[in-house]
Amino acid sequence: MRRKLLFFYALICVVAGSYGQTRMLGRVSAEELQQKRHLKDTSAAAAVVFKKGLTTFKVGTDSKWYVYTEVQERIKIYKKEGYGYANKQVPYYNNEGAGEKVVFENAFTYNLVDGKIEKTKLNKEGEFKEKFNENWDIKKIVMPAVKEGSVVEYQYTIVSPFITDLRDWDFQYSIPADFVTYQINIPSHLVYNQIITGSTTINKESAVASSLNGDYAETKLTYTVKDILAIKEEKYVNNIKNYISSLKFELVAASNKLGSKSFAQNWNDVAKNIYEDTDFGRQLNLKSYFEEELGLVLKGAVDKDEKMKTVFDFVRQRMVWNEKNGYLCRDGVKTAFKNKAGNVAEINLMLTAMLRYAGLDANPVLVSTRNNGIAPFPSRTAFNYVIAAVKTADKTIFLDATDKNAEPDIIPFRAINWVGRIIRADESSEEVELMPKFKSRENSMIMAELNKEGVLSGKIRKQYQGYNAFEFKGDYGGFTKEKRIENIEKKYDGIELGDYSVVYPADFSKPVTEDYSFSHSNMIEAIGDRLYFAPLLFLAMNDNPFKLEKRQYPIDFIYPFQWKYVVSIKVPEGYVVESLPKSATITMEEQIGTFKYDIVDNDRQLQLMVLFDINYANIPESYYDNLKGFFNEVIKKQTEKIVLKKS
């Protein structure tokens, strides 16, 4: 026993020594406080100096196993924009007082004042708890005396009874990190898969040792990484958490004196278990609550397409989503139907049951929302949403009745997250791709006239179809006429609107149409006897959304799209066209994107047609440089000037 204790003590010393003298709480140096900028990322507003985690398993007084995770972290603040990184919030499961616990300690802010290190302790007013939802709370700390140059550090411990659901450990953050390490001591009777995500190279070490009391052996796994680049968000990204370097655990098996139990599952097992839940599968078999009303609504509907639209409209118009996600019903479909409100599962399982009643091949589809991320291994917790799917002769149509602006095959953006899993009535399941394949369109038609004073006036008609229409209705459907006019005038600086109208057709196959007249006095540059302007006017793209030198994650446009511009501009009397931009076609490799630009001078009537296409919803990061260059070329072409000269 003594030898075991000596061995364990030596092991602790080795691990502690590996952290280094400056990687221990309480040992902040004047050099750290004097540092003005991060050495490897001079733009960083803050940085993680070190972050250390240790997870152990202990038996409680109730003879149950608990997971203890202790975290120590030190943050350096460089700029005012980084003040927020001095604070910390930790979510934890706390359903009616049962579940996890979080305790903060050793929380201090360090500043250099008159050449001396000043240490300020976190007081009770800086620590508080917030209710996030019915199951989750958040423990927060707000560190005191934070300013440019400060160093903050703290320690917290999470105690959890959930040995099957270990917390992910992140090695990468929105700020750079100098040193991150994580150690987990896994008892020999528990077997976990370890999955590392992201592109950062992480060093892994393994050792086996007896526990302190000698009752069981432990496998000690240590993961360490140094000088981690910040992961920076850019436009057109799904959930950034899907791409950070992280460590995830899956419980595969557990054993005791009575035998062992396997927890390993495949996706079919997960789907089958969910379907058999009374708050899922049973809800699909109930129909008495809607038969009478739906039967009346379906009268006159002949073909399957008409029946599908009729049922979908009935549910979408009747039901109000309570903004609660989940694939399981809370109060049940019957209660939700009566109250005309429910969570995602109640509305979309009800929809699926009604579609089946109408004779359609309809099934639920399990989904993980974009905010929920993508699960790397099969698990019931991988899903938090459900939609409906109708199988036709040539395709599968997705439906989600929780959004008043949705339509068949136009589901809310929150549900478009790569793939889902369809579950059929026989409890078989299959992965289905959720990313749209069809192209959504936005057409802009401008008839304009330029006067000698350089004022441009005319009319615009814009038409939105597919996801462009869905997005327009979501953004502006609740606007008054006056508010929308104000919105456009703010977006296009210098424009003044006249008549305005918008039409939202009852038939969703027809486009949303927006019309307005305008005048603009800030589009034309007059130099001497010449006028200069870009023919796409204020609709031209002037800024490349892709600015990073290197992108670590795919480009997610959500849906393929086409922007079409048809512009006609009348040249004022006394002027002639001196030069026009040349017509051109710009194409990306593998037809990922195309840009066609065609302009002519037809007897002082300038006519321009532009087609801008992105042909895929999701583009791998390996194409980033090419895509960035493509957008640069498009912007360059769109901003080329027409030159008019006095005749």
Beta strands, then each sheet from edge to edge (+ up, - down):
strand 1: 46-59
strand 2: 65-77
strand 3: 88-95
strand 4: 98-99
strand 5: 101-113
strand 6: 116-121
strand 7: 127-131
strand 8: 136-141
strand 9: 151-160
strand 10: 169-170
strand 11: 177-187
strand 12: 190-197
strand 13: 203-210
strand 14: 217-228
strand 15: 246-256
strand 16: 259-262
strand 17: 320-321
strand 18: 341-342
strand 19: 362-367
strand 20: 385-391
strand 21: 396-399
strand 22: 419-423
strand 23: 429-433
strand 24: 440-450
strand 25: 456-465
strand 26: 495-503
strand 27: 512-520
strand 28: 525-527
strand 29: 530-533
strand 30: 555-556
strand 31: 561-570
strand 32: 575-579
strand 33: 584-587
strand 34: 593-601
strand 35: 605-614
strand 36: 618-619
strand 37: 642-646
sheet 1: 6+ 5- 9+ 2- 1+ 11+ 14- 13+
sheet 2: 4+ 3- 8+ 7-
sheet 3: 10+ 15- 12+
sheet 4: 10+ 15- 16+
sheet 5: 17+ 18+
sheet 6: 21+ 20- 19+ 22- 23+
sheet 7: 26+ 27- 25+ 24- 31- 35+ 34- 33+
sheet 8: 28+ 29- 37+ 32-
sheet 9: 30+ 36-
end
